[in-house]
C-alpha cells in the first residue's frame, strides 16, 4: 500500500488524531463483509484509490476531516464498480449518524433505545428500593452496618427466583419447544444462567443437549483488524451463518450433524466437534451472544424456540445522581474473567470494549423485548467486591490515559468506572459468595463445570 502525506485527521468533535490508512481499509472491508465479500487485498487497493482521490482535491485541507474521508470512500466504491459495498457503507454510516444524534438528544445512558425491557427494569427498581441499595450511599451503608452478608443472600434469592420463573416459561410450552436460546450482551452471566435453567428443568424430565455456536466462527484472519491488531469478532458476521442454519435445520429434522471445531488459541476452525443429535425428550440448548438476532437461528421454526434474554438490569444511583451503567458492570466482569480464563490482559479487554458495545447496540439490545422471558442478572453486592478487586487498576488507567486521543473511548470508560469504584465502600472477603453463584463465573471457584456448556 502506498504511503500518504497525511499524518492526522480531524474528528467530528474538532479533535485532531493520528491518521492511519488501516482505518479506511477496515471500513471498506466491513462493508464488503456485509454483502458477502472477504477479499482484504481489494479493500487495501481501494484504500490507495481513496488516498489518491483526497490528494487530488485542492479543497481538502491537511489534515482532512473524517467526513471528507468517508465521502471519498463512497465515491471511490461507486466509481470502481463496488455498488453493493458502497450501499452497505452508506447504510452503516447513516446508522452511526443516527446513533450520534440519539446520544446528543438522550445522553449516553444504558436506558436509551427501544430494546430496554422496561417492565423488568421497573421490578428491579422496586427491588433496589425495598432492599436499600437504590443509591451508592445505601449500598455503602450495607457494607458498614454489618448487613452485607445478608445482602448477598437477598441478591442470590432474587436471581434464583428469576431463574425458576424462566424455567416455568419453558415448561408451559414443553410439547412444542425443541430449542432453548439463551442470549444477551457480553458478560451478562449467560453460561451460569443456562446451567441453572437446565437444573430446574432436569427435574421435570428434560434432557439438554449443549450446542456451541462459537464453533461456527469463521477463521479470524477473515475479519478486519484495527491499527492495533485487534480483531472485530463481536458481530454476527463473524459466524458462518449459512452453515449454522443448515445444521440447525438438520437437527430440527432429527438428523445428526458434525459441527466444526473452532480453536480459540489458533483462531481457526480445525476438524469437527463431537456429533450432535436431538433425541426424543431432548432439547438443544443454545448459548449465544446473538441468539435473538433472527438470521442466527433462521433455520428453526419460531414455534420450536424459547428465547431467554439476560442482562444485569441494576437500578442504583451513583453519587452524581445518574444510574450506574449496565455496560460498566459487564466490562468489569469481562476484564476479570478474560484475565483469569483467557490469558487476555485487562487493558486489552478495556480497549476492545468499543467493538463489544457497537455490536450489542446493533444486534443484541434492540431484540431484548422479543424474548420470551428476561432474566435480571444484576447483583448489587458485586460492586463493593469490584471496588476491592479492580479499583486500583482503573485508577491507574485513568492516570495513564491523560491526554490520550488514540484510545479516547477506553480513557472515558476508565475514568467513569474509576470514579464509581472510588465512591464505593470495598469488601474484600470473597468467601461470602456461594460456590454456585453467578459471580463465580467471572472470579472463579465455582461448583459448576463450565467446560461442557
Beta strands, then each sheet from edge to edge (+ up, - down):
strand 1: 8-10
strand 2: 16-18
strand 3: 64-65
strand 4: 179-183
strand 5: 207-211
strand 6: 260-263
strand 7: 268-272
strand 8: 282-287
strand 9: 305-311
strand 10: 373-376
sheet 1: 2+ 1- 3-
sheet 2: 5+ 8+ 4+ 9+ 10+
sheet 3: 6+ 7-
end
